[in-house]
Amino acid sequence: MTAETAPDAAEVPIRVLIAKPGLDGHDRGAKVVARALRDAGMEVTYTGIRQTPDAIAEVALREGVQAVGISILSGAHLELFPRIVAALHARGVDDVLLFAGGIIPPEDMPALRELGFEAFFGPGTNTNDIVTFVRQSAPNLDDAEATARS
């Protein structure tokens, strides 16, 4: 970790969940993103492959994440992403940054933005761009949350 990427000692790290929903078994990209975020000083939980929307939402709740990144290559994003968002909301996980990676056609992005997904990162994206996005976009913790997580 370099001085440029290391978090300030008093700073509470951003907590991020990286998840692979559905039957998509290709997870190399998700692992690369998870490692890049971790190396940048974030606390990262990776769910592994073939997760249900409810399982993803449960992990997000349990881990108290500020950001959820969904990796998908299967083409089932229009089916799975609304179910993930509904499962998050059902658990009160409402103030969380949503982003996605993988193969998502541009014509599907407006519908996913309406669900709350703020960014999409395709194959070949520089991981520094993802780190920067999460740092700039993740909701800040209030003092009580920061104390509880330290």
Buried (B, 14 or more C-beta within 10 A) or exposed (E): EEEEBEBEEEEBBBBBBBBBBBEBEBBEBBBBBBBBBBBBBBBBBBBEBEBBBBBBBBBBBEBBBBBBBBBBBBBBBEEBBBBBBBBBEEBEBEEBBBBBBBBBEEEBBEEBEEBBBEBBBEEEBEBEEBBEBBBEBBEEBEEEBEEEEE
